Amino acid sequence: MPGSATPLRGLLRRSRRLAAVIVSVCALIGVVRLVAPATAGGPADEPPGVRRQLTFLRAALDAGAGEEAQALFPEGYFFLHVLYGLTWVELGLREQPGARAAALREARWALARLESPEGRAPFSQDLTPSYGVFYRGWCNWLRGGALSLQPAGRRDPAELRRFASDSAELGKAFDDSRSPYLAAYPGQAWPVDSTVAMASLRLHDALAASPRFAGTAARWLQSVRTRLDPRTGLLPHRAEPGTGEPAEVARGSSQSMIQRFLPGIDPAFAAGQYLRFRDRFVVTPLGLGPAVLEYPEGMDGPADVDSGPLPLGVSLSATAVTLGAAQANGDAPLAAALAGYGELAGLPLDTPWTKRYAFGALPIGDAFLAWSKTARLWTTAPPAAPPASVSPWWRVPLLSLLALVGAAPWLPALRRRIKRS
């Protein structure tokens, strides 16, 4: 049937050409995303797209995304709500005091969801403090954030009383404990949770203009310094309950968050910790952009619910959260590189009203990324910038790869044309 072969060959030729166009357009979009201005936000700048991310997240939360996240890991519901509220606080703090009503409303809404039976469900009331340091520390931090949005002389009295009483309970728990790391669950302690709680006490003192918990923080830091992970010199991932001795090597999924909060507790200690973290965990796998390992360089370990999958040892969650840690530590080059890389690898889907990454398949990922892009210190001045660790040419390998991918579908046709000529 020679007559039918010609239309078929034409159809195949057009299909190949269409596929080549699609591949080349995708590569071009990747180039544009990679070279576009960095999407991390400085102390006064609002990162573009974050408000549209929050619009997407609020719709997802109203549709049950919190309950779906809870099915994925034990703090899914909690993290999705607390990060949503904290990102609104971050945006509100960049606005004039008279324009913060929307941010305050959303932060309070998120806090109310955390204090519901669903928000408390994974945590034990029998711990000290009640419901554990993870729950109480993050709630205290968000409540302090909501108070930060209100003018000093017009803060809600009930919120102030609750913030003061919760801070006092946390402070007493730290003062009475042999370990700097309080329990988050019965018989389980993670240093990152106590770091968040201690940062909330520093926030209390900043808002109250009083050194009430300065002694608590000083004793906590002294105790932490004697219980660092011996392999890395960093706070361990997990600690022995009761004693605080390291029970697990420092890991990227917790370090990325610890490094965001430490500068607000003690800037000098934080500066040394951040450099240790960056030296041992931030890498460029295959030479293609910065990423964060879950385990220190040279060490392997299993993936779990904290780290997620570990391609080439890289934790995607730790990489996203390190964007915020870099900003909090004044490391603008690394923050910009991580933000730019995220715009390429995160597959963002933009509309005039919403923005979501990975096509919105995992809203918890959007929540962590939005929170990280808006990171800044609440209680201390921005630190001095550390020595840069990211080359200004970090994009070149990725751009070369995109150029190769975009050109590859056209090479056979080009070769045939050269042969004919």
C-alpha positions in Angstrom: 0.0 0.0 0.0 2.6 2.6 -1.1 -0.1 5.4 -1.2 -1.0 5.0 2.5 2.7 5.1 3.6 3.2 8.7 2.5 0.5 10.3 4.8 1.8 8.1 7.6 5.3 9.3 7.1 4.1 12.8 7.0 2.2 12.3 10.3 5.2 10.9 12.0 7.4 13.7 10.7 4.9 16.3 12.1 4.7 14.5 15.4 8.5 14.4 15.8 8.6 18.1 14.9 5.9 18.9 17.5 7.7 16.9 20.2 11.0 18.7 19.3 9.2 22.1 19.7 7.8 21.1 23.1 11.2 19.9 24.4 12.9 23.1 23.2 10.2 25.3 24.7 10.5 23.5 28.0 14.2 24.0 28.0 13.8 27.7 27.1 11.4 28.1 30.0 13.9 26.4 32.3 16.6 28.9 31.1 14.3 31.9 31.8 13.4 30.6 35.3 17.1 30.0 36.1 18.3 33.4 35.0 15.3 35.4 36.3 15.9 37.6 39.4 16.3 35.6 42.6 13.0 35.0 44.4 14.3 35.0 47.9 13.2 38.0 50.0 15.5 40.3 52.0 14.6 41.9 55.3 12.5 44.6 53.6 11.6 43.0 50.3 8.6 40.8 49.6 9.5 37.8 47.4 7.3 37.7 44.3 4.7 35.0 44.1 4.4 34.3 47.9 1.0 35.9 48.2 -0.3 33.8 45.3 1.2 30.8 47.1 -0.7 31.7 50.2 -3.9 32.0 48.2 -3.3 28.5 46.9 -2.5 27.2 50.4 -5.6 28.7 52.0 -7.8 27.1 49.4 -6.1 23.8 49.9 -6.4 24.0 53.7 -10.1 24.8 53.3 -10.4 21.7 51.1 -8.8 19.4 53.7 -5.1 19.6 52.8 -4.2 19.6 56.5 -5.9 16.3 57.1 -4.3 14.8 54.0 -0.9 16.0 55.1 -1.5 14.4 58.5 -1.8 11.0 56.8 1.7 11.5 55.3 3.6 12.2 58.6 2.8 12.9 62.3 3.0 16.7 62.2 1.5 17.2 58.7 -1.7 19.0 59.8 0.3 21.1 62.3 3.1 22.1 60.0 0.8 23.1 57.1 -1.2 25.4 59.4 1.7 26.9 61.4 3.8 27.6 58.3 0.8 29.2 56.6 0.3 31.5 59.6 4.0 32.3 60.0 4.4 33.2 56.3 1.6 35.7 56.7 3.4 37.2 59.8 6.5 37.5 57.7 4.6 39.4 55.0 2.8 41.5 57.5 6.1 42.6 59.1 7.2 44.0 55.8 4.1 46.2 55.6 3.2 49.5 57.3 1.5 48.9 60.7 -1.8 50.2 59.3 -1.8 47.6 56.5 -1.4 44.5 58.5 -5.0 43.5 59.2 -5.1 40.7 56.6 -1.8 39.2 57.8 -3.0 39.3 61.5 -6.4 37.8 60.6 -4.8 34.8 58.8 -2.2 34.3 61.5 -4.9 34.2 64.1 -6.9 31.8 62.0 -4.0 29.4 61.7 -3.3 29.6 65.4 -7.0 28.8 66.2 -6.7 25.7 64.0 -3.6 24.6 65.9 -5.4 24.9 69.2 -8.3 22.8 68.0 -8.7 19.1 68.9 -7.3 18.2 65.4 -4.2 20.4 66.0 -3.5 18.8 69.4 -4.4 15.2 68.4 -0.8 13.8 67.9 0.6 15.3 71.1 0.4 14.1 74.8 -1.0 16.4 77.4 1.0 14.5 80.1 4.3 15.9 78.9 6.2 18.9 80.5 5.2 21.4 79.2 1.8 20.0 78.3 1.5 18.6 74.8 5.3 18.7 74.5 7.9 21.2 73.4 7.2 20.8 69.7 3.6 21.8 70.0 4.1 24.5 72.6 7.2 26.0 71.0 5.8 26.5 67.6 2.4 27.8 68.9 4.3 30.3 71.1 6.4 31.4 68.2 3.3 32.0 66.0 1.4 33.8 68.9 4.4 36.0 69.3 4.4 36.7 65.6 0.8 37.7 65.8 1.6 40.1 68.6 4.5 41.5 66.6 2.0 42.6 63.9 0.2 44.8 66.5 1.4 48.3 67.6 3.1 48.1 70.9 0.5 50.1 72.8 -2.5 48.4 71.2 -1.8 44.7 71.5 -4.6 42.4 72.4 -4.6 42.0 76.2 -5.8 38.4 76.1 -3.1 37.5 73.6 -0.5 39.2 75.7 -1.5 37.3 78.8 -1.6 34.0 77.0 1.9 34.6 75.4 3.3 35.6 78.8 1.9 32.5 80.6 2.9 30.1 77.9 6.4 31.6 77.8 6.6 31.2 81.6 5.6 27.6 81.4 8.2 26.9 78.7 10.9 28.8 80.7 10.2 26.8 83.9 10.3 23.5 81.9 13.8 24.5 80.6 15.0 25.7 84.0 13.8 22.5 85.8 15.3 20.1 83.2 18.7 18.4 83.3 18.6 18.4 79.5 18.5 21.4 77.2 16.2 19.3 74.9 12.7 18.8 76.2 10.4 16.0 75.1 8.2 16.4 72.1 6.6 13.0 72.5 6.8 10.6 75.4 10.5 9.4 75.7 11.5 11.3 72.6 13.5 14.5 72.2 14.7 16.4 69.1 16.9 19.4 69.6 15.3 21.4 66.8 12.0 21.5 68.8 13.7 23.0 71.8 15.5 25.5 69.6 12.2 26.8 68.3 10.8 27.1 71.8 13.9 28.9 73.1 13.6 31.4 70.1 10.0 32.1 71.2 11.3 33.0 74.7 13.8 35.5 73.1 10.8 36.9 71.1 8.9 37.3 74.4 11.8 39.4 75.8 12.1 41.5 72.7 8.3 42.3 72.6 8.2 43.0 76.4 11.5 44.9 76.3 12.5 42.9 79.3 15.3 40.3 79.9 13.0 37.9 81.8 14.3 34.8 80.0 17.9 35.9 79.4 19.2 33.7 82.2 17.2 30.7 80.9 18.7 31.2 77.4 22.2 31.6 78.7 21.9 28.3 80.7 20.4 26.6 77.7 23.2 27.6 75.4 25.8 26.5 77.9 24.2 23.1 78.2 23.8 22.8 74.4 27.6 23.5 73.9 28.4 20.5 76.1 26.1 18.2 74.1 27.0 18.7 70.5 27.2 15.9 68.0 30.9 14.8 68.2 31.1 14.0 64.5 30.0 17.5 63.2 30.1 19.8 66.2 26.5 20.7 65.5 23.3 20.1 67.5 22.4 16.4 67.1 19.3 15.3 65.2 17.9 13.3 68.2 18.9 13.4 71.9 18.6 11.0 74.8 15.5 11.9 76.8 16.4 13.2 80.3 20.1 13.7 79.7 20.2 15.4 76.3 23.3 13.4 75.2 23.5 13.0 71.4 21.5 10.0 70.2 21.9 10.5 66.4 24.3 12.4 64.2 23.3 15.9 63.0 21.1 15.7 59.9 20.1 18.2 57.2 16.3 18.0 57.8 16.7 19.3 61.4 19.8 21.4 60.9 18.2 23.5 58.1 15.6 24.6 60.7 17.9 24.9 63.6 20.1 27.3 61.6 17.1 29.5 60.9 16.3 30.0 64.6 19.7 30.1 66.2 20.6 33.6 65.1 17.7 34.9 67.1 18.9 33.2 70.2 22.7 33.9 70.2 24.2 35.5 67.0 27.8 34.6 67.8 27.1 30.9 68.5 24.8 30.8 65.5 27.5 32.1 63.1 29.9 29.3 63.9 27.2 26.7 63.8 26.0 27.9 60.4 29.5 27.7 58.8 29.9 24.1 60.2 26.5 23.2 58.8 27.2 24.8 55.4 30.7 23.1 55.1 29.3 19.6 55.9 25.9 19.6 54.3 25.7 22.0 51.3 26.9 20.3 48.1 26.6 20.6 44.3 25.7 17.0 43.2 26.8 16.3 39.7 27.9 20.0 39.6 24.2 21.0 39.0 23.3 23.7 41.5 23.4 23.8 45.4 21.6 21.2 47.4 21.6 20.0 51.0 22.5 16.5 52.2 20.5 14.7 54.8 23.6 13.1 56.4 27.0 14.8 56.7 29.2 14.6 53.7 30.9 11.2 53.6 28.2 9.5 55.6 25.2 7.5 54.3 22.0 6.8 56.1 18.4 5.7 55.5 15.6 8.0 54.3 12.7 8.5 56.6 9.6 10.7 57.1 11.7 13.7 58.1 14.0 13.6 55.1 11.8 12.2 52.3 13.5 10.4 49.4 17.3 10.9 49.2 18.4 11.0 45.6 22.3 11.2 45.7 21.9 11.7 49.4 20.1 15.0 49.0 17.0 15.9 51.1 14.6 18.1 49.1 12.9 19.3 52.3 16.2 20.3 53.9 17.2 22.1 50.7 14.0 24.1 50.7 14.3 25.0 54.3 18.0 25.9 54.0 16.9 28.8 51.8 15.4 30.4 54.9 18.4 29.5 57.1 20.8 31.2 54.6 18.7 34.4 54.6 18.6 34.4 58.4 22.4 34.1 58.5 23.0 36.8 56.0 24.2 34.4 53.3 22.5 36.1 50.3 24.5 34.2 47.6 23.4 30.8 48.8 19.8 32.0 49.4 19.6 33.4 45.9 21.1 30.2 44.4 18.7 28.0 46.2 15.7 30.2 45.3 16.8 30.2 41.6 17.4 26.5 41.6 13.9 26.0 43.1 12.3 27.9 40.3 13.8 25.4 37.9 13.5 22.1 39.8 10.3 22.9 41.7 8.2 23.0 38.5 6.1 26.0 39.5 2.7 26.5 38.0 1.8 30.2 37.8 -1.6 31.8 37.3 -2.6 35.5 37.8 -4.2 34.4 41.2 -2.2 31.4 42.5 1.3 29.9 42.4 2.1 26.3 43.4 5.1 24.1 43.0 5.2 20.5 41.7 1.8 21.3 40.2 0.3 21.6 43.7 0.6 17.9 44.4 2.1 18.4 47.9 0.8 21.7 49.5 3.1 21.0 52.5 6.1 21.6 50.2 4.6 24.9 49.1 4.2 25.9 52.8 7.8 25.2 53.6 9.0 27.0 50.5 6.9 30.1 51.1 8.0 30.3 54.7 11.6 29.9 53.7 11.5 32.6 51.0 10.2 35.1 53.5 12.7 34.4 56.3 14.2 37.2 58.3 15.2 37.7 62.0 12.5 39.0 64.4 14.6 39.6 67.5 18.2 40.6 66.4 19.8 42.7 63.8 20.8 41.0 60.5 24.2 39.3 61.0 27.3 40.1 59.0 27.5 38.2 55.8 29.6 35.0 56.0 32.2 34.3 53.3 30.5 33.3 50.1 30.4 29.6 49.3 28.6 29.7 46.0 30.4 30.6 42.7 28.8 33.4 40.7 29.0 30.9 37.8 26.9 28.2 39.5 24.2 28.4 36.8 26.6 27.6 33.9 26.4 23.8 34.1 22.6 23.9 34.4 22.3 26.4 31.4 24.7 24.2 29.4 22.5 21.1 30.1 19.3 23.0 29.2 20.9 24.2 26.0 21.9 20.6 25.1 18.4 19.3 26.0 16.7 22.0 23.9 19.0 21.4 20.9 19.0 17.6 21.0 15.7 17.0 19.2 16.9 19.0 16.2 20.2 17.3 15.7 19.1 14.4 13.5 17.4 16.8 11.1 20.4 19.1 11.1 22.7 16.1 10.4 20.5 15.0 7.5 20.5 18.5 6.0 24.3 18.6 6.3 24.6 15.3 4.5 22.3 16.4 1.7 24.2 19.6 1.2 
